[in-house]
Amino acid sequence: MAVVCLFVFIMIIITAAAVLISFLSTPYLVMYVSDTNTRYITQKAEEGLMFSVEFIHSVNQTPVKDTYIIENEQIRAYSTTYRSFGAGVQTALEEGQTMTYDENGNMVITGFDITYDPLRYIVGTVSDHILTFSGEEISLRNMCGRNAKIVFEICTAAEILTKGM
């Protein structure tokens, strides 16, 4: 009887350890402000998860929307949408990229081979940055404040705990 109880106890410990290790090593997409480590978004970094950040370009004063996708536990540029060519926006396609037009006549560039570790934005002082995440539009200015240094990063739960976020 004692051997069976010891076996069951050991199995419970092994199972609990496996669950804890699995939880601590699961990748999450985290959005936080780098100056304060204040975390605003924590979402399991599932393959194919998409989000975008839209803002008014500071030089050519037209809307730009950058869309990202989670692939292989990395943040990858998926597309950039903008209204017109001008200073500060892409003016020529690179190898593997394509340009189409959306329903509003905006140019949509896809085919990027760029990953970010981490992805950084500074929230505008004149115009807002709008995050579209899980079907919801979020004002980064209202959420984090003007000039907030926003970071999007793939982290495990263990990294989140050790970074103090």
Secondary structure as a PSIPRED ss2 file (coil, helix, strand):
# PSIPRED VFORMAT (PSIPRED V4.0)

   1 M C   1.000  0.000  0.000
   2 A H   0.000  1.000  0.000
   3 V H   0.000  1.000  0.000
   4 V H   0.000  1.000  0.000
   5 C H   0.000  1.000  0.000
   6 L H   0.000  1.000  0.000
   7 F H   0.000  1.000  0.000
   8 V H   0.000  1.000  0.000
   9 F H   0.000  1.000  0.000
  10 I H   0.000  1.000  0.000
  11 M H   0.000  1.000  0.000
  12 I H   0.000  1.000  0.000
  13 I H   0.000  1.000  0.000
  14 I H   0.000  1.000  0.000
  15 T H   0.000  1.000  0.000
  16 A H   0.000  1.000  0.000
  17 A H   0.000  1.000  0.000
  18 A H   0.000  1.000  0.000
  19 V H   0.000  1.000  0.000
  20 L H   0.000  1.000  0.000
  21 I H   0.000  1.000  0.000
  22 S H   0.000  1.000  0.000
  23 F H   0.000  1.000  0.000
  24 L H   0.000  1.000  0.000
  25 S H   0.000  1.000  0.000
  26 T C   1.000  0.000  0.000
  27 P E   0.000  0.000  1.000
  28 Y E   0.000  0.000  1.000
  29 L E   0.000  0.000  1.000
  30 V E   0.000  0.000  1.000
  31 M E   0.000  0.000  1.000
  32 Y E   0.000  0.000  1.000
  33 V E   0.000  0.000  1.000
  34 S C   1.000  0.000  0.000
  35 D C   1.000  0.000  0.000
  36 T C   1.000  0.000  0.000
  37 N C   1.000  0.000  0.000
  38 T E   0.000  0.000  1.000
  39 R E   0.000  0.000  1.000
  40 Y E   0.000  0.000  1.000
  41 I E   0.000  0.000  1.000
  42 T E   0.000  0.000  1.000
  43 Q E   0.000  0.000  1.000
  44 K E   0.000  0.000  1.000
  45 A C   1.000  0.000  0.000
  46 E C   1.000  0.000  0.000
  47 E C   1.000  0.000  0.000
  48 G C   1.000  0.000  0.000
  49 L C   1.000  0.000  0.000
  50 M E   0.000  0.000  1.000
  51 F E   0.000  0.000  1.000
  52 S E   0.000  0.000  1.000
  53 V E   0.000  0.000  1.000
  54 E E   0.000  0.000  1.000
  55 F E   0.000  0.000  1.000
  56 I E   0.000  0.000  1.000
  57 H C   1.000  0.000  0.000
  58 S C   1.000  0.000  0.000
  59 V C   1.000  0.000  0.000
  60 N C   1.000  0.000  0.000
  61 Q C   1.000  0.000  0.000
  62 T C   1.000  0.000  0.000
  63 P E   0.000  0.000  1.000
  64 V E   0.000  0.000  1.000
  65 K E   0.000  0.000  1.000
  66 D E   0.000  0.000  1.000
  67 T E   0.000  0.000  1.000
  68 Y E   0.000  0.000  1.000
  69 I E   0.000  0.000  1.000
  70 I E   0.000  0.000  1.000
  71 E E   0.000  0.000  1.000
  72 N C   1.000  0.000  0.000
  73 E C   1.000  0.000  0.000
  74 Q E   0.000  0.000  1.000
  75 I E   0.000  0.000  1.000
  76 R E   0.000  0.000  1.000
  77 A E   0.000  0.000  1.000
  78 Y E   0.000  0.000  1.000
  79 S E   0.000  0.000  1.000
  80 T E   0.000  0.000  1.000
  81 T E   0.000  0.000  1.000
  82 Y E   0.000  0.000  1.000
  83 R C   1.000  0.000  0.000
  84 S C   1.000  0.000  0.000
  85 F C   1.000  0.000  0.000
  86 G C   1.000  0.000  0.000
  87 A C   1.000  0.000  0.000
  88 G C   1.000  0.000  0.000
  89 V C   1.000  0.000  0.000
  90 Q C   1.000  0.000  0.000
  91 T C   1.000  0.000  0.000
  92 A C   1.000  0.000  0.000
  93 L C   1.000  0.000  0.000
  94 E C   1.000  0.000  0.000
  95 E C   1.000  0.000  0.000
  96 G C   1.000  0.000  0.000
  97 Q C   1.000  0.000  0.000
  98 T E   0.000  0.000  1.000
  99 M E   0.000  0.000  1.000
 100 T E   0.000  0.000  1.000
 101 Y E   0.000  0.000  1.000
 102 D C   1.000  0.000  0.000
 103 E C   1.000  0.000  0.000
 104 N C   1.000  0.000  0.000
 105 G C   1.000  0.000  0.000
 106 N C   1.000  0.000  0.000
 107 M E   0.000  0.000  1.000
 108 V E   0.000  0.000  1.000
 109 I E   0.000  0.000  1.000
 110 T E   0.000  0.000  1.000
 111 G C   1.000  0.000  0.000
 112 F C   1.000  0.000  0.000
 113 D C   1.000  0.000  0.000
 114 I C   1.000  0.000  0.000
 115 T E   0.000  0.000  1.000
 116 Y E   0.000  0.000  1.000
 117 D C   1.000  0.000  0.000
 118 P C   1.000  0.000  0.000
 119 L E   0.000  0.000  1.000
 120 R E   0.000  0.000  1.000
 121 Y E   0.000  0.000  1.000
 122 I E   0.000  0.000  1.000
 123 V C   1.000  0.000  0.000
 124 G C   1.000  0.000  0.000
 125 T C   1.000  0.000  0.000
 126 V C   1.000  0.000  0.000
 127 S C   1.000  0.000  0.000
 128 D C   1.000  0.000  0.000
 129 H E   0.000  0.000  1.000
 130 I E   0.000  0.000  1.000
 131 L E   0.000  0.000  1.000
 132 T E   0.000  0.000  1.000
 133 F E   0.000  0.000  1.000
 134 S C   1.000  0.000  0.000
 135 G C   1.000  0.000  0.000
 136 E E   0.000  0.000  1.000
 137 E E   0.000  0.000  1.000
 138 I E   0.000  0.000  1.000
 139 S E   0.000  0.000  1.000
 140 L H   0.000  1.000  0.000
 141 R H   0.000  1.000  0.000
 142 N H   0.000  1.000  0.000
 143 M H   0.000  1.000  0.000
 144 C H   0.000  1.000  0.000
 145 G C   1.000  0.000  0.000
 146 R C   1.000  0.000  0.000
 147 N C   1.000  0.000  0.000
 148 A C   1.000  0.000  0.000
 149 K E   0.000  0.000  1.000
 150 I E   0.000  0.000  1.000
 151 V E   0.000  0.000  1.000
 152 F E   0.000  0.000  1.000
 153 E E   0.000  0.000  1.000
 154 I E   0.000  0.000  1.000
 155 C E   0.000  0.000  1.000
 156 T E   0.000  0.000  1.000
 157 A H   0.000  1.000  0.000
 158 A H   0.000  1.000  0.000
 159 E H   0.000  1.000  0.000
 160 I H   0.000  1.000  0.000
 161 L H   0.000  1.000  0.000
 162 T H   0.000  1.000  0.000
 163 K H   0.000  1.000  0.000
 164 G C   1.000  0.000  0.000
 165 M C   1.000  0.000  0.000
